[in-house]
């Protein structure tokens, strides 16, 4: 046997050669009916209790849904809701009664849901500036925020359509004439609070134009309102 043949024989015995030629030892079980039935029975024995526990936990959740966009609008403005919203002379207070039929264990979470409000339009999604949210109005590269970029030749902080359309409904809950305290702190993701929003960034020149899109922000409170952090988290 020559040296070349010996070298080839050694290469064929390596794991890399066996792997490339698909000659590695492998287990090839024979799927007999008895074996398949046994496996499915074992899986069922394991996951049936898990499913029962999950189902019980799901049924123990107490959820109350209340829609108020129709009842809280006066009948004279139900045909033209936009004029009612834009008219600042009309009070927007509304009281609704909620009946809790089951005991609700703390903590109790409150969510709001918007129908027919789509945040996937290309111009809407691009109308923001992450660098401005991090560095404040010193950052001037805000061309992506158009058409809500400047007002009276001054930059808008935060700029863009997403911030401009901030959801501005507020809620208070009263039980037996006693107001329930609602904790609105730290409702945004910690990663967003620590890395996407500057600690010393204040709202500036926000919602000062002729057309008001949504809620206003307190310019004396850095960083931004947690409601804005959630709205900027497009789903």
C-alpha positions as CSV (number, residue, x, y, z in Angstrom):
1,X,0.0,0.0,0.0
2,X,1.4,3.3,-1.1
3,X,1.6,6.5,1.1
4,X,-1.2,8.1,-0.9
5,X,-3.5,5.2,-0.2
6,X,-2.6,5.1,3.5
7,X,-3.4,8.9,3.7
8,X,-6.8,8.4,2.0
9,X,-7.6,5.5,4.3
10,X,-6.9,7.7,7.3
11,X,-9.1,10.5,6.0
12,X,-12.0,8.2,5.5
13,X,-11.8,7.2,9.1
14,X,-12.2,10.8,10.4
15,X,-15.5,12.2,11.8
16,X,-15.6,15.0,9.2
17,X,-15.4,12.5,6.3
18,X,-18.1,10.3,7.9
19,X,-20.3,13.3,8.5
20,X,-20.0,14.6,4.9
21,X,-20.7,11.1,3.5
22,X,-23.6,10.7,6.0
23,X,-22.1,7.5,7.5
24,X,-22.2,8.5,11.1
25,X,-23.9,6.0,13.4
26,X,-27.6,7.0,13.9
27,X,-30.6,5.6,15.7
28,X,-33.4,4.6,13.4
29,X,-36.4,3.5,15.6
30,X,-39.1,1.4,14.0
31,X,-42.5,3.1,14.5
32,X,-44.6,0.2,15.5
33,X,-48.2,0.7,16.6
34,X,-47.5,-0.3,20.1
35,X,-44.5,2.1,20.4
36,X,-46.5,5.0,19.0
37,X,-49.5,4.4,21.3
38,X,-47.2,4.2,24.3
39,X,-45.5,7.6,23.4
40,X,-48.9,9.3,22.9
41,X,-50.2,8.0,26.2
42,X,-47.1,9.2,28.1
43,X,-47.4,12.7,26.5
44,X,-51.1,12.8,27.4
45,X,-50.5,11.8,31.0
46,X,-48.0,14.7,31.3
47,X,-49.9,17.4,29.5
48,X,-53.5,16.8,30.5
49,X,-52.8,18.0,34.1
50,X,-51.0,21.0,32.7
51,X,-53.9,21.8,30.5
52,X,-56.4,21.5,33.4
53,X,-54.3,23.8,35.6
54,X,-54.1,26.3,32.8
55,X,-57.8,26.2,32.1
56,X,-58.6,26.7,35.7
57,X,-56.3,29.7,35.9
58,X,-57.8,31.2,32.8
59,X,-61.4,30.8,34.1
60,X,-60.4,32.4,37.4
61,X,-59.6,35.7,35.6
62,X,-62.2,38.4,36.2
63,X,-62.4,40.8,33.2
64,X,-64.8,43.7,32.8
65,X,-65.1,45.5,29.4
66,X,-66.8,48.9,29.2
67,X,-67.2,50.8,25.9
68,X,-67.8,54.5,26.4
69,X,-67.2,56.2,23.0
70,X,-70.9,56.2,22.2
71,X,-72.6,56.9,25.5
72,X,-70.1,59.6,26.6
73,X,-70.8,61.7,23.4
74,X,-73.8,64.0,23.6
75,X,-76.6,63.0,21.1
76,X,-76.2,66.3,19.2
77,X,-72.6,65.4,18.3
78,X,-72.9,61.7,17.6
79,X,-73.1,62.3,13.9
80,X,-70.0,64.6,14.0
81,X,-67.8,63.3,16.8
82,X,-64.7,65.2,15.4
83,X,-66.3,68.6,16.1
84,X,-67.2,67.5,19.6
85,X,-63.6,66.4,20.3
86,X,-62.0,69.6,18.8
87,X,-64.3,72.0,20.7
88,X,-62.5,72.9,23.9
89,X,-65.5,74.8,25.2
90,X,-67.5,71.6,25.7
91,X,-66.6,69.6,28.9
92,X,-65.5,66.0,28.2
93,X,-66.2,64.5,31.6
94,X,-68.2,61.3,31.6
95,X,-69.3,58.9,34.4
96,X,-69.9,55.2,33.9
97,X,-70.9,52.6,36.5
98,X,-69.1,49.3,36.5
99,X,-70.5,46.2,38.3
100,X,-68.1,43.7,39.6
101,X,-69.8,40.3,40.0
102,X,-66.8,38.4,41.2
103,X,-64.0,39.1,43.7
104,X,-61.0,40.6,42.0
105,X,-57.7,39.8,43.6
106,X,-55.0,42.5,43.6
107,X,-53.2,43.7,41.6
108,X,-55.9,44.8,39.2
109,X,-54.7,45.9,35.8
110,X,-56.4,48.6,33.7
111,X,-56.1,48.6,29.9
112,X,-57.6,50.7,27.1
113,X,-58.4,49.4,23.7
114,X,-58.7,51.3,20.4
115,X,-60.6,49.9,17.5
116,X,-60.0,51.0,13.9
117,X,-56.8,52.7,14.9
118,X,-54.1,51.3,12.7
119,X,-50.5,52.2,13.3
120,X,-49.0,50.3,10.4
121,X,-49.2,53.1,7.7
122,X,-45.7,53.7,6.3
123,X,-45.7,57.5,6.8
124,X,-47.1,57.2,10.3
125,X,-44.5,54.6,11.4
126,X,-41.6,56.6,10.0
127,X,-42.8,59.9,11.6
128,X,-40.6,59.8,14.7
129,X,-37.0,60.5,15.8
130,X,-35.5,58.0,18.2
131,X,-32.3,60.2,18.5
132,X,-34.4,63.2,19.5
133,X,-36.1,61.2,22.2
134,X,-32.7,60.3,23.5
135,X,-30.8,63.6,23.2
136,X,-33.6,66.2,23.2
137,X,-34.0,69.3,21.0
138,X,-30.3,69.6,20.5
139,X,-30.6,66.9,17.9
140,X,-31.5,68.5,14.5
141,X,-31.8,65.5,12.2
142,X,-35.6,65.2,12.5
143,X,-36.6,65.2,8.8
144,X,-38.3,61.8,9.4
145,X,-40.8,63.6,11.7
146,X,-42.6,65.4,8.9
147,X,-45.2,66.8,8.8
148,X,-44.9,67.4,12.6
149,X,-41.3,68.7,12.8
150,X,-41.4,72.4,13.4
151,X,-43.9,74.9,14.8
152,X,-43.3,78.7,14.6
153,X,-39.7,78.0,13.3
154,X,-38.9,76.1,16.5
155,X,-38.4,72.3,16.8
156,X,-41.1,70.2,18.3
157,X,-40.1,67.8,21.1
158,X,-41.2,65.0,20.7
159,X,-41.7,65.3,17.0
160,X,-43.7,63.1,14.6
161,X,-47.2,61.9,14.1
162,X,-47.0,59.2,16.6
163,X,-46.4,61.6,19.5
164,X,-48.8,64.2,18.0
165,X,-51.6,61.7,18.2
166,X,-51.0,60.8,21.9
167,X,-54.1,59.1,23.4
168,X,-55.4,61.6,26.0
169,X,-58.3,59.9,27.8
170,X,-57.9,59.8,31.5
171,X,-59.6,57.6,34.0
172,X,-60.7,57.8,37.7
173,X,-62.2,55.1,39.7
174,X,-64.5,55.7,42.7
175,X,-65.9,53.1,45.0
176,X,-68.4,54.1,47.7
177,X,-67.4,57.7,47.4
178,X,-63.7,56.8,47.9
179,X,-61.4,57.3,45.0
180,X,-59.2,54.3,44.2
181,X,-55.5,55.0,43.6
182,X,-54.2,54.0,40.2
183,X,-50.5,53.5,39.9
184,X,-49.4,54.8,36.5
185,X,-45.6,54.6,37.1
186,X,-43.3,52.1,35.4
187,X,-46.0,50.9,33.0
188,X,-43.5,51.1,30.1
189,X,-40.8,48.5,29.5
190,X,-37.6,49.0,31.5
191,X,-35.4,48.8,28.4
192,X,-37.3,51.6,26.8
193,X,-37.2,53.8,29.9
194,X,-33.4,53.3,30.4
195,X,-32.1,53.3,26.8
196,X,-34.6,55.0,24.4
197,X,-35.6,58.1,26.4
198,X,-33.2,60.6,27.7
199,X,-33.2,61.3,31.4
200,X,-33.0,65.1,30.9
201,X,-35.2,65.4,27.8
202,X,-38.2,67.8,28.3
203,X,-41.2,68.3,26.0
204,X,-40.8,71.5,24.1
205,X,-43.2,73.4,21.8
206,X,-45.5,70.3,21.9
207,X,-49.1,70.6,20.8
208,X,-48.8,74.4,20.4
209,X,-50.0,74.5,16.8
210,X,-53.4,75.4,15.4
211,X,-54.4,71.7,15.0
212,X,-54.2,69.7,18.2
213,X,-53.8,66.0,17.6
214,X,-54.0,64.4,21.1
215,X,-52.8,64.8,24.7
216,X,-50.4,67.3,26.0
217,X,-47.2,66.7,28.0
218,X,-45.9,68.5,31.0
219,X,-42.7,70.3,30.0
220,X,-41.4,70.3,33.6
221,X,-41.4,66.5,33.9
222,X,-38.4,64.5,32.5
223,X,-38.4,62.0,31.0
224,X,-41.6,61.8,29.0
225,X,-45.0,60.6,30.2
226,X,-45.2,56.8,30.3
227,X,-48.2,57.0,28.1
228,X,-46.0,58.3,25.3
229,X,-43.6,55.5,25.8
230,X,-46.4,53.0,25.3
231,X,-47.8,54.8,22.2
232,X,-44.3,54.9,20.6
233,X,-44.1,51.1,21.1
234,X,-45.9,50.3,17.9
235,X,-47.7,47.0,17.8
